[in-house]
Amino acid sequence: MRTRTGYSPALMRTLTDSPAWHSLKQHAEALRPISLRQLFEKNPDRFEQLSLRHEDLLVDFSKHRITPETLQLLCALARQEQLETWRDRMFGGEPINSTEHRAVLHVALRNRSERAICVGDRDVMPDVRRVLEQMRTFSEQVRSGKLLGFTGQRFRSVVNIGIGGSDLGPHMVCEALAPYQNEAFRPHFVSNVDGAHLHETLASLDPATTLFVVASKTFTTQETMTNAASARDWLVRHLGSESAVASHFVAVSTNHAAVQAFGISAERTFEFWDWVGGRYSLWSAIGLPISLALGWDSFEQLLAGAHALDEHFRAAPLETNLPVILGLVGIWYRNFLGASSYAVLPYDQHLHRFPAYLQQADMESNGKRVRRDGEAVDYATGPVLWGEPGTNGQHAFYQLLHQGTEMVPADFLAAAEPHHPLTKHHVKLLANFLAQPAALAFGRTLEEARAELTKAGLSESEIEGLAPHKVFPGNRPSTSIVYRKLTPYTLGKLIALYEHKIFVQGVIWSINSFDQWGVELGKQLAQRIIPELDASHDPVSHDASTRRLILYLRQLRGSG
Ligand code: F6P
């Protein structure tokens, strides 16, 4: 029998005590002394055996410290942890977000098939299609100039006011697909409660031609509500009338009452549902800035790409399933080879917000220390995810990747074709994209370093002094991800690939990847501190450090 949390007591046992885990531990010990150089020498078919394709997307896992047997053992772990059942439960609309009793159905938002997707006995697809149609109509009316601002002028800019999942996804997509944007209509994103963000964004905008999207699932988030209120003041101040708000503000939220209280009408509200997690919401009306900035066709292509990857994830056997293998390889490093961080390195300038987006997707989902049943884990869960576009990162932190004491598994991403005409640049970009994973994997031995220095004419003593510094230990793992071009369709696939990878890892770790209780405590404390920063009484209820910092800030601000 299943409990309310979806955890079956009959299956209770420790993951680290399970047969599949033990087999992987033994396998890791056996593989530890074998280098990637040796693995490539021994098996000339590694690339064929350890790379996967879906349409034009090629994912090369062969530069990982794995063999085909590792993948078999990892797939056995996935089966032991009932990955396929959990996947089907997600697609089936079961309330797998157990602490919030919610279904997890971002896949319904991009379901391009005729298949019904139900929460309880209600098919959610009619609601999904209705809101998509509302988004399409609104975006087309704004873009075509049919819908005008309060003073009768065309909209030229949209400012999305949201934070976390209500910002990172649409922001990343608008940047990634900048070549699809129209010069005449530009998106802007304000997230930080630091007034500099809103102030500096508005400074370059004309109130008469600016549309605001207030995006917040809860419509209570401090940062978003503060920015929205200040943006409304700015608009009213410049356009001289409260009535301007109705023409210049729309909302995206699940909280209709709070939206109305803010002064945005039901017709200007775009609905979504509690079964859409914030960090999985760019496919919902939270994607409105995307359809406004890129046009409806691009937004639909984004959905179509994600749907294609969903179908692959739903149907492909574990052994050839891209997000499954990506997730399991991550488990291998985190739990069996001791990696604590994970880098995402797009050789694609347009993906410069992709690592930031993935930080929320991954770390808010899998940065958990208790299992679904409330017991503390006795194994590592989500790693620290970070990254920057190549080649910039090469001139910053790659030193540590190549020669530091940490092993950081990395994903390298690149498009075969750029959107710009500077082909010479692209060849150099691709050469770097290929060179770095090879250097990480195969390194340079002491003998090779010595030989190079000898060839360069250095003396014996100079060689002895310098050679150790020129050694690259190698054996540093990476995944290479190649696609034809960063189109909306391809981007949809890439995002869905990572979303499902996160899901796979959450299942293996028996954690709920869809809640985020860890963000609560800091928010509550901040609410308590707000009035204390301007008060005159001694904030004695705080710890000594926080109290003294409050007092010092008051002093500097002239209020203490
Ligand atoms: O602080 C975390 C969080 O709850 C995220 O999960 C969410 O994406 C973000 O805040 C914004 O929340 P909302 O859309 O409700 O404003």
Residues whose N, C-alpha, C, O or C-beta is under 5 A from the ligand:
A	BS01	F6P	I163 G164 G165 S166 A215 S216 K217 T218 F219 T221 T224 G278 R279 Q516 V519
